[in-house]
């Protein structure tokens, strides 16, 4: 038995509402179940019920066992003083408020239809992929559309937490924060955290001051990540120049490099080598010295494709690593990679920027519209949903479904999911 099931049953009145009685055998009528909050405090606000001939307005608290009231210390929490009904599955103990008055109890299991309970138990039998595998392919498109949009915004809210944390540390230095998360995105899964940790300690103004020299920007990024500290038996002229510039800039700005041991090359395709990604990032910084607010306020997808359309410097066209020449290739940033930068950096930063304006209601429609224009990602989670005939047409869909799988399906939060609720409604 899960408390979320009781919330769902209460909110949707999935029980026999004829001739209800409290635990003390008083007649009970539900005028309004109240509004589920999902927050700390009572579960349902502003409920209206009739006990005997007396109408009550207030909050409803729901527990599996009545004794959970004490386990959660509600008896000493003033927020629970106006609970008008304690809805429980098992009434294992009387419950009293701080003032000594007993809380009226309604025992839900006496009224829940056995079919509804069987459906709930069936839903939580672990399946290979989805607990709702019998219904997921047949959920109406309008339910998916509304649920995906909510999931997409939830995922963005999750992504802005580390952004807000770094903003607090840097005293709202948007350029520095954007640069850190851009570096993380360029590092992908293999080297994202290492890039982020390295550039977090790099004064962004130092890059701006060296903005007229691509070699110096490269020296800063290769140097701060520790890649220039590696011993080289034979060094070409480019590497020697990089090292000279790094030694100079390191002392000028009092910078400490991180250990290159955290940088990964193993099992990466050469185009994703950290050297190539840092070279691309350096090139972007050299060619695009623009106010970050311009990026955080644009909703023009074409602008972003142009903005991040960068290629490496001449040396890296013929190298994947230092001192070892290879066949010449432009090594441009791909459109798929730009999509990932927009999804993982631009959109969360834009939400954080809107929230920083301290407006209670800020418009997210432009961010949603932008996500709808971006091609859906391809990964194992998306492939799985496609096998169940779930439509994945754009980045909003793919981000929403990744969030759904990781934060709902994998955690058995089926009763908080619109698809799980469809399962319970299925005849």
C-alpha positions as a Python dict, from the first residue, in 0.01 Angstrom:
ca = {
    (1, 'X'): (0, 0, 0),
    (2, 'X'): (133, 344, -98),
    (3, 'X'): (19, 676, 43),
    (4, 'X'): (9, 816, -311),
    (5, 'X'): (-265, 561, -387),
    (6, 'X'): (-474, 698, -100),
    (7, 'X'): (-418, 1054, -228),
    (8, 'X'): (-536, 950, -573),
    (9, 'X'): (-840, 762, -444),
    (10, 'X'): (-943, 1051, -219),
    (11, 'X'): (-890, 1322, -483),
    (12, 'X'): (-1089, 1131, -747),
    (13, 'X'): (-1347, 981, -508),
    (14, 'X'): (-1268, 629, -629),
    (15, 'X'): (-1471, 474, -350),
    (16, 'X'): (-1834, 417, -267),
    (17, 'X'): (-1956, 758, -151),
    (18, 'X'): (-2301, 636, -49),
    (19, 'X'): (-2364, 638, 327),
    (20, 'X'): (-2013, 722, 448),
    (21, 'X'): (-1937, 715, 821),
    (22, 'X'): (-1648, 827, 1034),
    (23, 'X'): (-1463, 586, 1262),
    (24, 'X'): (-1692, 702, 1543),
    (25, 'X'): (-1998, 615, 1327),
    (26, 'X'): (-2106, 970, 1246),
    (27, 'X'): (-2251, 1026, 899),
    (28, 'X'): (-2006, 1184, 654),
    (29, 'X'): (-2059, 1365, 322),
    (30, 'X'): (-1779, 1502, 105),
    (31, 'X'): (-1872, 1834, -51),
    (32, 'X'): (-1519, 1900, -179),
    (33, 'X'): (-1210, 1679, -143),
    (34, 'X'): (-986, 1987, -134),
    (35, 'X'): (-674, 2065, -337),
    (36, 'X'): (-371, 1841, -323),
    (37, 'X'): (-58, 2046, -252),
    (38, 'X'): (234, 1804, -267),
    (39, 'X'): (408, 2034, -16),
    (40, 'X'): (496, 2017, 351),
    (41, 'X'): (186, 2049, 566),
    (42, 'X'): (-157, 1888, 529),
    (43, 'X'): (-211, 1693, 206),
    (44, 'X'): (-535, 1859, 89),
    (45, 'X'): (-623, 2226, 146),
    (46, 'X'): (-966, 2388, 155),
    (47, 'X'): (-1177, 2073, 177),
    (48, 'X'): (-1544, 2092, 271),
    (49, 'X'): (-1718, 1804, 447),
    (50, 'X'): (-2039, 1744, 636),
    (51, 'X'): (-2011, 1547, 962),
    (52, 'X'): (-2356, 1478, 1100),
    (53, 'X'): (-2534, 1808, 1040),
    (54, 'X'): (-2225, 2027, 1085),
    (55, 'X'): (-2040, 2152, 777),
    (56, 'X'): (-1662, 2192, 812),
    (57, 'X'): (-1409, 2372, 598),
    (58, 'X'): (-1039, 2309, 638),
    (59, 'X'): (-761, 2066, 554),
    (60, 'X'): (-741, 1689, 515),
    (61, 'X'): (-442, 1474, 612),
    (62, 'X'): (-397, 1125, 469),
    (63, 'X'): (-193, 838, 612),
    (64, 'X'): (-170, 463, 566),
    (65, 'X'): (-177, 414, 944),
    (66, 'X'): (-338, 658, 1187),
    (67, 'X'): (-26, 630, 1404),
    (68, 'X'): (173, 799, 1125),
    (69, 'X'): (30, 1121, 1266),
    (70, 'X'): (265, 1078, 1561),
    (71, 'X'): (547, 926, 1357),
    (72, 'X'): (551, 1251, 1156),
    (73, 'X'): (510, 1467, 1471),
    (74, 'X'): (194, 1639, 1350),
    (75, 'X'): (69, 1665, 1709),
    (76, 'X'): (327, 1942, 1772),
    (77, 'X'): (294, 2115, 1433),
    (78, 'X'): (54, 2409, 1426),
    (79, 'X'): (-9, 2359, 1054),
    (80, 'X'): (-218, 2054, 1144),
    (81, 'X'): (-439, 2228, 1399),
    (82, 'X'): (-704, 2296, 1134),
    (83, 'X'): (-720, 1940, 994),
    (84, 'X'): (-1091, 1859, 980),
    (85, 'X'): (-1052, 1496, 872),
    (86, 'X'): (-782, 1232, 907),
    (87, 'X'): (-819, 983, 619),
    (88, 'X'): (-645, 653, 694),
    (89, 'X'): (-627, 296, 564),
    (90, 'X'): (-577, 140, 906),
    (91, 'X'): (-709, 312, 1218),
    (92, 'X'): (-451, 167, 1457),
    (93, 'X'): (-462, 443, 1722),
    (94, 'X'): (-669, 749, 1823),
    (95, 'X'): (-511, 1080, 1719),
    (96, 'X'): (-519, 1404, 1919),
    (97, 'X'): (-420, 1760, 1840),
    (98, 'X'): (-193, 1967, 2063),
    (99, 'X'): (-504, 2109, 2238),
    (100, 'X'): (-615, 1755, 2335),
    (101, 'X'): (-908, 1734, 2091),
    (102, 'X'): (-942, 1410, 1898),
    (103, 'X'): (-915, 1433, 1518),
    (104, 'X'): (-1209, 1288, 1326),
    (105, 'X'): (-1104, 977, 1133),
    (106, 'X'): (-1235, 828, 809),
    (107, 'X'): (-1125, 468, 735),
    (108, 'X'): (-1090, 459, 358),
    (109, 'X'): (-1035, 85, 312),
    (110, 'X'): (-1394, 17, 422),
    (111, 'X'): (-1521, 193, 108),
    (112, 'X'): (-1266, 133, -168),
    (113, 'X'): (-1386, -97, -444),
    (114, 'X'): (-1190, -422, -464),
    (115, 'X'): (-1135, -371, -839),
    (116, 'X'): (-959, -39, -776),
    (117, 'X'): (-737, -198, -512),
    (118, 'X'): (-658, -490, -743),
    (119, 'X'): (-562, -245, -1019),
    (120, 'X'): (-326, -65, -784),
    (121, 'X'): (-161, -389, -672),
    (122, 'X'): (-131, -499, -1035),
    (123, 'X'): (28, -167, -1131),
    (124, 'X'): (310, -211, -884),
    (125, 'X'): (408, -559, -996),
    (126, 'X'): (753, -494, -1139),
    (127, 'X'): (754, -523, -1519),
    (128, 'X'): (1061, -540, -1747),
    (129, 'X'): (1029, -179, -1869),
    (130, 'X'): (716, 2, -1749),
    (131, 'X'): (469, -89, -1476),
    (132, 'X'): (194, 47, -1703),
    (133, 'X'): (308, -151, -2009),
    (134, 'X'): (-50, -266, -2083),
    (135, 'X'): (-181, 86, -2131),
    (136, 'X'): (113, 306, -2229),
    (137, 'X'): (69, 249, -2604),
    (138, 'X'): (-299, 347, -2596),
    (139, 'X'): (-294, 667, -2391),
    (140, 'X'): (-475, 948, -2579),
    (141, 'X'): (-245, 1202, -2743),
    (142, 'X'): (-394, 1500, -2555),
    (143, 'X'): (-303, 1340, -2221),
    (144, 'X'): (52, 1275, -2342),
    (145, 'X'): (82, 1631, -2472),
    (146, 'X'): (-14, 1795, -2142),
    (147, 'X'): (191, 1550, -1934),
    (148, 'X'): (502, 1590, -2151),
    (149, 'X'): (493, 1967, -2119),
    (150, 'X'): (472, 1942, -1739),
    (151, 'X'): (756, 1687, -1733),
    (152, 'X'): (970, 1905, -1958),
    (153, 'X'): (930, 2202, -1723),
    (154, 'X'): (1004, 1979, -1423),
    (155, 'X'): (1327, 1870, -1592),
    (156, 'X'): (1424, 2231, -1655),
    (157, 'X'): (1356, 2317, -1291),
    (158, 'X'): (1582, 2029, -1190),
    (159, 'X'): (1858, 2155, -1420),
    (160, 'X'): (1852, 2511, -1291),
    (161, 'X'): (1935, 2411, -932),
    (162, 'X'): (2314, 2385, -993),
    (163, 'X'): (2293, 2702, -1205),
    (164, 'X'): (2136, 2892, -917),
    (165, 'X'): (2391, 2748, -676),
    (166, 'X'): (2681, 2874, -888),
    (167, 'X'): (2512, 3212, -936),
    (168, 'X'): (2497, 3246, -558),
    (169, 'X'): (2867, 3165, -526),
    (170, 'X'): (2970, 3406, -805),
    (171, 'X'): (2745, 3691, -693),
    (172, 'X'): (2524, 3651, -1003),
    (173, 'X'): (2809, 3660, -1255),
    (174, 'X'): (2605, 3538, -1552),
    (175, 'X'): (2898, 3533, -1797),
    (176, 'X'): (3104, 3310, -1569),
    (177, 'X'): (2814, 3076, -1491),
    (178, 'X'): (2718, 3044, -1858),
    (179, 'X'): (3080, 2970, -1950),
    (180, 'X'): (3107, 2698, -1683),
    (181, 'X'): (2796, 2515, -1800),
    (182, 'X'): (2889, 2561, -2163),
    (183, 'X'): (3225, 2397, -2086),
    (184, 'X'): (3044, 2113, -1911),
    (185, 'X'): (2826, 2062, -2217),
    (186, 'X'): (3129, 2054, -2447),
    (187, 'X'): (3282, 1787, -2225),
    (188, 'X'): (2978, 1561, -2267),
    (189, 'X'): (2924, 1278, -2019),
    (190, 'X'): (3286, 1165, -2022),
    (191, 'X'): (3457, 1495, -1941),
    (192, 'X'): (3177, 1737, -1858),
    (193, 'X'): (3234, 1741, -1483),
    (194, 'X'): (3612, 1769, -1527),
    (195, 'X'): (3573, 2065, -1765),
    (196, 'X'): (3324, 2228, -1529),
    (197, 'X'): (3546, 2189, -1221),
    (198, 'X'): (3847, 2324, -1410),
    (199, 'X'): (3695, 2638, -1563),
    (200, 'X'): (3502, 2716, -1245),
    (201, 'X'): (3836, 2838, -1110),
    (202, 'X'): (3923, 3034, -1424),
    (203, 'X'): (3845, 3408, -1399),
    (204, 'X'): (3621, 3477, -1696),
    (205, 'X'): (3766, 3828, -1725),
    (206, 'X'): (4104, 3674, -1798),
    (207, 'X'): (3959, 3517, -2113),
    (208, 'X'): (3802, 3844, -2218),
    (209, 'X'): (4136, 4019, -2172),
    (210, 'X'): (4303, 3763, -2399),
    (211, 'X'): (4017, 3764, -2649),
    (212, 'X'): (4236, 3896, -2932),
    (213, 'X'): (4453, 3585, -2922),
    (214, 'X'): (4312, 3240, -2997),
    (215, 'X'): (4644, 3086, -2892),
    (216, 'X'): (4616, 3244, -2547),
    (217, 'X'): (4256, 3126, -2505),
    (218, 'X'): (4363, 2774, -2601),
    (219, 'X'): (4655, 2799, -2358),
    (220, 'X'): (4417, 2894, -2077),
    (221, 'X'): (4176, 2606, -2143),
    (222, 'X'): (4435, 2338, -2213),
    (223, 'X'): (4640, 2465, -1920),
    (224, 'X'): (4362, 2486, -1660),
    (225, 'X'): (4252, 2129, -1740),
    (226, 'X'): (4607, 2003, -1678),
    (227, 'X'): (4664, 1877, -2031),
    (228, 'X'): (4975, 2092, -2077),
    (229, 'X'): (5137, 1953, -1763),
    (230, 'X'): (5178, 1609, -1920),
    (231, 'X'): (5537, 1512, -1995),
    (232, 'X'): (5616, 1513, -2367),
    (233, 'X'): (5934, 1361, -2503),
    (234, 'X'): (5892, 1538, -2839),
    (235, 'X'): (5702, 1866, -2864),
    (236, 'X'): (5606, 2048, -3181),
    (237, 'X'): (5622, 2426, -3207),
    (238, 'X'): (5251, 2472, -3134),
    (239, 'X'): (5272, 2283, -2803),
    (240, 'X'): (5583, 2477, -2705),
    (241, 'X'): (5401, 2805, -2772),
    (242, 'X'): (5098, 2688, -2573),
    (243, 'X'): (5317, 2600, -2278),
    (244, 'X'): (5497, 2935, -2287),
    (245, 'X'): (5166, 3120, -2296),
    (246, 'X'): (5023, 2905, -2017),
    (247, 'X'): (5319, 2966, -1786),
    (248, 'X'): (5285, 3339, -1845),
    (249, 'X'): (4905, 3350, -1800),
    (250, 'X'): (4910, 3112, -1504),
    (251, 'X'): (5134, 3348, -1310),
    (252, 'X'): (4964, 3662, -1439),
    (253, 'X'): (4621, 3554, -1314),
    (254, 'X'): (4740, 3330, -1027),
    (255, 'X'): (4565, 3021, -1169),
    (256, 'X'): (4611, 2663, -1051),
    (257, 'X'): (4555, 2385, -1303),
    (258, 'X'): (4367, 2069, -1216),
    (259, 'X'): (4517, 1723, -1256),
    (260, 'X'): (4488, 1582, -1607),
    (261, 'X'): (4423, 1241, -1447),
    (262, 'X'): (4049, 1322, -1438),
    (263, 'X'): (4038, 1384, -1815),
    (264, 'X'): (3921, 1082, -2013),
    (265, 'X'): (4025, 973, -2362),
    (266, 'X'): (3954, 601, -2317),
    (267, 'X'): (3660, 459, -2518),
    (268, 'X'): (3587, 795, -2681),
    (269, 'X'): (3564, 843, -3055),
    (270, 'X'): (3841, 1081, -3170),
    (271, 'X'): (3594, 1364, -3258),
    (272, 'X'): (3490, 1360, -2889),
    (273, 'X'): (3843, 1365, -2749),
    (274, 'X'): (3873, 1634, -2479),
    (275, 'X'): (4147, 1804, -2684),
    (276, 'X'): (3907, 1854, -2977),
    (277, 'X'): (3620, 1972, -2757),
    (278, 'X'): (3849, 2223, -2582),
    (279, 'X'): (3977, 2343, -2918),
    (280, 'X'): (3617, 2397, -3034),
    (281, 'X'): (3528, 2576, -2712),
    (282, 'X'): (3835, 2798, -2746),
    (283, 'X'): (3737, 2885, -3101),
    (284, 'X'): (3384, 2972, -2991),
    (285, 'X'): (3515, 3202, -2717),
    (286, 'X'): (3755, 3369, -2959),
    (287, 'X'): (3492, 3438, -3226),
    (288, 'X'): (3193, 3521, -3006),
    (289, 'X'): (3264, 3788, -2748),
    (290, 'X'): (2899, 3886, -2702),
    (291, 'X'): (2697, 3982, -2393),
    (292, 'X'): (2551, 3669, -2239),
    (293, 'X'): (2215, 3846, -2202),
    (294, 'X'): (2181, 3829, -2581),
    (295, 'X'): (2194, 3449, -2561),
    (296, 'X'): (1965, 3430, -2259),
    (297, 'X'): (1690, 3636, -2421),
    (298, 'X'): (1686, 3495, -2775),
    (299, 'X'): (1433, 3239, -2898),
    (300, 'X'): (1565, 3225, -3254),
    (301, 'X'): (1684, 2871, -3331),
    (302, 'X'): (1864, 2985, -3648),
    (303, 'X'): (2061, 3233, -3438),
    (304, 'X'): (2182, 2953, -3208),
    (305, 'X'): (2281, 2731, -3500),
    (306, 'X'): (2487, 3020, -3637),
    (307, 'X'): (2626, 3115, -3295),
    (308, 'X'): (2763, 2769, -3218),
    (309, 'X'): (2874, 2684, -3571),
    (310, 'X'): (3245, 2674, -3492),
    (311, 'X'): (3548, 2482, -3616),
    (312, 'X'): (3888, 2421, -3464),
    (313, 'X'): (4205, 2622, -3527),
    (314, 'X'): (4445, 2517, -3801),
    (315, 'X'): (4661, 2296, -3577),
    (316, 'X'): (4366, 2087, -3464),
    (317, 'X'): (4250, 2030, -3821),
    (318, 'X'): (4546, 1791, -3850),
    (319, 'X'): (4560, 1663, -3491),
    (320, 'X'): (4340, 1479, -3240),
    (321, 'X'): (4605, 1488, -2967),
    (322, 'X'): (4923, 1689, -2910),
    (323, 'X'): (5231, 1608, -3119),
    (324, 'X'): (5069, 1344, -3340),
    (325, 'X'): (4959, 1452, -3687),
    (326, 'X'): (4653, 1300, -3853),
    (327, 'X'): (4451, 1341, -4172),
    (328, 'X'): (4319, 1697, -4217),
    (329, 'X'): (3957, 1747, -4113),
    (330, 'X'): (3760, 2064, -4032),
    (331, 'X'): (3618, 1914, -3709),
    (332, 'X'): (3318, 2144, -3702),
    (333, 'X'): (3061, 2127, -3425),
    (334, 'X'): (2769, 1918, -3552),
    (335, 'X'): (2408, 2031, -3555),
    (336, 'X'): (2319, 1747, -3315),
    (337, 'X'): (2584, 1874, -3075),
    (338, 'X'): (2445, 2228, -3097),
    (339, 'X'): (2102, 2088, -3015),
    (340, 'X'): (2247, 1936, -2697),
    (341, 'X'): (2406, 2271, -2602),
    (342, 'X'): (2071, 2446, -2646),
    (343, 'X'): (1884, 2178, -2450),
    (344, 'X'): (2133, 2141, -2165),
    (345, 'X'): (2270, 2494, -2131),
    (346, 'X'): (2070, 2762, -2311),
    (347, 'X'): (1718, 2660, -2208),
    (348, 'X'): (1795, 2601, -1837),
    (349, 'X'): (1996, 2924, -1825),
    (350, 'X'): (1705, 3110, -1985),
    (351, 'X'): (1464, 2978, -1720),
    (352, 'X'): (1708, 3076, -1444),
    (353, 'X'): (1744, 3421, -1601),
    (354, 'X'): (1368, 3469, -1613),
    (355, 'X'): (1338, 3360, -1250),
    (356, 'X'): (1610, 3605, -1147),
    (357, 'X'): (1376, 3887, -1241),
    (358, 'X'): (1174, 3790, -928),
    (359, 'X'): (848, 3777, -1122),
    (360, 'X'): (590, 3542, -970),
    (361, 'X'): (448, 3449, -1310),
    (362, 'X'): (707, 3442, -1588),
    (363, 'X'): (636, 3338, -1945),
    (364, 'X'): (782, 3001, -2050),
    (365, 'X'): (598, 2981, -2383),
    (366, 'X'): (902, 3097, -2583),
    (367, 'X'): (1121, 2831, -2420),
    (368, 'X'): (859, 2564, -2492),
    (369, 'X'): (830, 2683, -2853),
    (370, 'X'): (1208, 2665, -2895),
    (371, 'X'): (1218, 2309, -2756),
    (372, 'X'): (942, 2207, -2998),
    (373, 'X'): (1159, 2319, -3292),
    (374, 'X'): (1462, 2112, -3189),
    (375, 'X'): (1503, 1756, -3309),
    (376, 'X'): (1446, 1485, -3047),
    (377, 'X'): (1752, 1327, -2890),
    (378, 'X'): (1843, 965, -2955),
    (379, 'X'): (1931, 747, -2658),
    (380, 'X'): (1833, 415, -2502),
    (381, 'X'): (1543, 567, -2306),
    (382, 'X'): (1390, 727, -2614),
    (383, 'X'): (1432, 404, -2811),
    (384, 'X'): (1246, 219, -2536),
    (385, 'X'): (949, 457, -2544),
    (386, 'X'): (938, 436, -2924),
    (387, 'X'): (911, 56, -2895),
    (388, 'X'): (589, 118, -2700),
    (389, 'X'): (465, 351, -2979),
    (390, 'X'): (502, 669, -2772),
    (391, 'X'): (553, 964, -3007),
    (392, 'X'): (886, 1143, -2979),
    (393, 'X'): (880, 1433, -3225),
    (394, 'X'): (1106, 1697, -3072),
    (395, 'X'): (1336, 1791, -2785),
    (396, 'X'): (1046, 1869, -2553),
    (397, 'X'): (923, 1513, -2600),
    (398, 'X'): (1264, 1351, -2551),
    (399, 'X'): (1354, 1559, -2245),
    (400, 'X'): (1012, 1492, -2093),
    (401, 'X'): (1040, 1117, -2146),
    (402, 'X'): (1392, 1098, -2002),
    (403, 'X'): (1259, 1279, -1695),
    (404, 'X'): (957, 1047, -1680),
    (405, 'X'): (1169, 731, -1691),
    (406, 'X'): (1429, 846, -1437),
    (407, 'X'): (1206, 1031, -1192),
    (408, 'X'): (876, 841, -1212),
    (409, 'X'): (904, 497, -1376),
    (410, 'X'): (1230, 395, -1210),
    (411, 'X'): (1109, 520, -872),
    (412, 'X'): (762, 360, -889),
    (413, 'X'): (592, 700, -875),
    (414, 'X'): (314, 562, -1093),
    (415, 'X'): (33, 720, -893),
    (416, 'X'): (184, 1065, -946),
    (417, 'X'): (203, 1002, -1320),
    (418, 'X'): (-76, 1077, -1565),
    (419, 'X'): (-7, 749, -1745),
    (420, 'X'): (-29, 550, -1421),
    (421, 'X'): (-358, 719, -1345),
    (422, 'X'): (-486, 612, -1688),
    (423, 'X'): (-396, 257, -1591),
    (424, 'X'): (-620, 277, -1283),
    (425, 'X'): (-905, 419, -1490),
    (426, 'X'): (-881, 137, -1744),
    (427, 'X'): (-1183, -94, -1732),
}
